[in-house]
Amino acid sequence: MNGAQEHFIATRRTARYVTLGPAAPDVAQNAVQDVWFVLHGYGQLAPFFIRHFRVLDDGSRVFVAPEALSRFYLESSDGRVGASWMTKEDRVHEINDYLAYLDALYDHVFSQIDRARVRVHVLGFSQGCATASRWAALGQARADRLTLWAGDLAHDLDLDAHAALFRPLDLTLVVGSRDQYLTPARLAEHEERLRRHALPYRLLPFNGGHHLDADVLHKLAALDA
């Protein structure tokens, strides 16, 4: 009897994303200067994650929060739901799938907004940092700024091959003083990796834990001025 054999097929599915700010048809009539793609962390959902960015919703920015493709129950089977960008299982296909999804979303957004008129800011939080950095290196989208909040560049990115793609980006690392995941030791390793590949970056620390912070978001927005 033959053993089990693993196979793969490509299939279409529906992805959810949430926006905040002027609607795309109204952008041309507003003073929109920036489009932020904000990538949530493990176990979060886009409709809740994007609420953090209301403090910056002044009509000059459009926020786009894609939701990861894999949802799961966080507690009981009738309780809260979260989403994950990937796991270690069949990781190559999961990465390729979310890169294709994010590229398609980018194309969709800029079919309605003139890309030449705006700056693009990609922000990843926690697990979203690895996703954001892989998208910057391996995807087709063109970003001007990359913020990694409570996370680091994907560990499997070959920076010898991709450093040139990161150097033009305005890279910011945001870290809370009490972050239980991005510890001082892990941050030091990340910074050493960046320096080893001559990647310029800005470090933006704040007094807090593993969460978004309104004051820091205002500081990030001020960097665009």
Residue pairs with C-beta under 8 A, 6 or more apart in sequence:
8 93
13 69
15 66
15 67
15 69
15 101
15 105
16 46
16 66
16 67
17 46
17 64
17 65
17 66
17 67
17 105
18 46
18 47
18 50
18 64
18 65
18 67
19 50
19 62
19 63
19 64
19 65
20 50
20 53
20 54
20 57
20 62
20 63
20 65
21 32
21 57
21 59
21 61
21 62
21 63
22 30
22 32
22 59
22 62
24 62
24 109
24 112
24 113
25 112
27 62
27 112
27 113
27 114
28 114
30 59
30 60
31 59
31 60
32 59
32 60
32 61
32 62
32 113
32 117
32 118
33 60
33 61
33 118
33 119
33 224
34 60
34 61
34 62
34 118
34 119
34 120
34 121
34 224
35 61
35 62
35 63
35 64
35 109
35 113
35 118
35 119
35 120
35 121
36 53
36 61
36 62
36 63
36 64
36 120
36 121
36 122
36 123
37 64
37 65
37 66
37 102
37 105
37 106
37 120
37 121
37 122
37 123
37 132
37 141
37 143
38 49
38 50
38 53
38 63
38 64
38 65
38 123
38 125
38 128
39 65
39 66
39 85
39 122
39 123
39 124
39 125
39 128
39 129
39 131
39 132
40 46
40 49
40 65
40 67
40 68
40 83
40 125
40 126
40 127
40 128
41 49
41 125
41 126
41 127
41 128
41 150
41 151
42 82
42 84
42 85
42 126
42 127
43 74
43 82
43 83
43 84
44 82
44 83
44 125
45 67
45 71
45 81
45 82
45 83
46 65
46 66
46 67
46 83
47 65
49 65
49 125
50 63
50 65
52 212
52 214
52 217
53 63
53 65
53 217
55 214
55 217
55 218
56 63
56 217
56 218
56 221
57 63
61 221
62 109
62 113
62 118
64 105
64 109
66 101
66 102
66 105
67 83
68 83
68 84
68 85
68 86
68 98
68 131
69 83
69 85
69 97
69 98
69 101
70 83
70 84
70 85
70 86
70 87
70 94
71 81
71 82
71 83
72 81
72 82
72 83
72 84
73 79
73 80
73 81
74 80
74 81
74 82
84 127
85 94
85 98
85 127
85 128
85 130
85 131
86 94
86 95
86 98
86 131
87 94
95 134
95 138
98 131
99 134
99 135
99 138
99 139
102 131
102 135
102 139
102 141
103 135
103 139
103 140
103 141
106 139
106 140
106 141
115 142
119 144
119 145
119 224
120 141
120 142
120 143
120 144
120 145
121 143
121 144
121 145
121 146
121 147
121 220
121 224
122 132
122 135
122 136
122 141
122 143
122 145
122 146
122 147
123 132
123 146
123 147
123 149
123 220
124 130
124 131
124 132
124 133
124 146
124 147
124 148
124 149
124 151
125 149
125 150
125 151
125 212
126 149
126 150
126 151
126 181
126 210
127 151
128 151
129 148
129 149
129 150
129 151
129 152
129 153
129 154
130 151
130 152
130 153
130 154
130 155
131 154
132 146
132 148
133 146
133 148
133 152
133 153
133 154
133 157
134 154
134 157
135 141
136 143
136 146
136 165
136 166
136 169
137 154
137 157
137 162
137 165
137 166
138 162
143 169
144 169
144 170
145 169
145 170
145 171
145 172
145 223
145 224
146 166
146 169
146 170
146 171
146 172
147 171
147 172
147 173
147 174
147 220
148 171
148 172
148 173
148 174
149 173
149 174
149 175
149 212
150 174
150 175
150 176
150 179
150 181
150 182
150 210
150 211
151 181
151 182
152 173
152 182
152 186
152 187
152 190
152 193
153 159
153 166
153 190
153 193
153 194
159 166
159 193
159 196
159 197
159 199
160 197
163 197
163 198
163 199
166 199
167 198
167 199
167 200
170 202
170 223
171 194
171 199
171 200
171 201
171 202
172 201
172 202
172 203
172 204
172 220
172 223
173 187
173 190
173 191
173 201
173 202
173 203
173 204
174 204
174 205
174 206
174 216
174 220
175 182
175 187
175 203
175 204
175 205
175 206
176 182
176 205
176 206
176 207
176 208
176 209
176 210
176 211
176 213
177 205
177 206
177 207
177 208
178 207
178 208
178 209
179 208
179 209
179 210
180 209
180 210
181 210
182 210
191 201
191 203
194 201
202 223
204 216
204 219
204 220
206 213
206 215
206 216
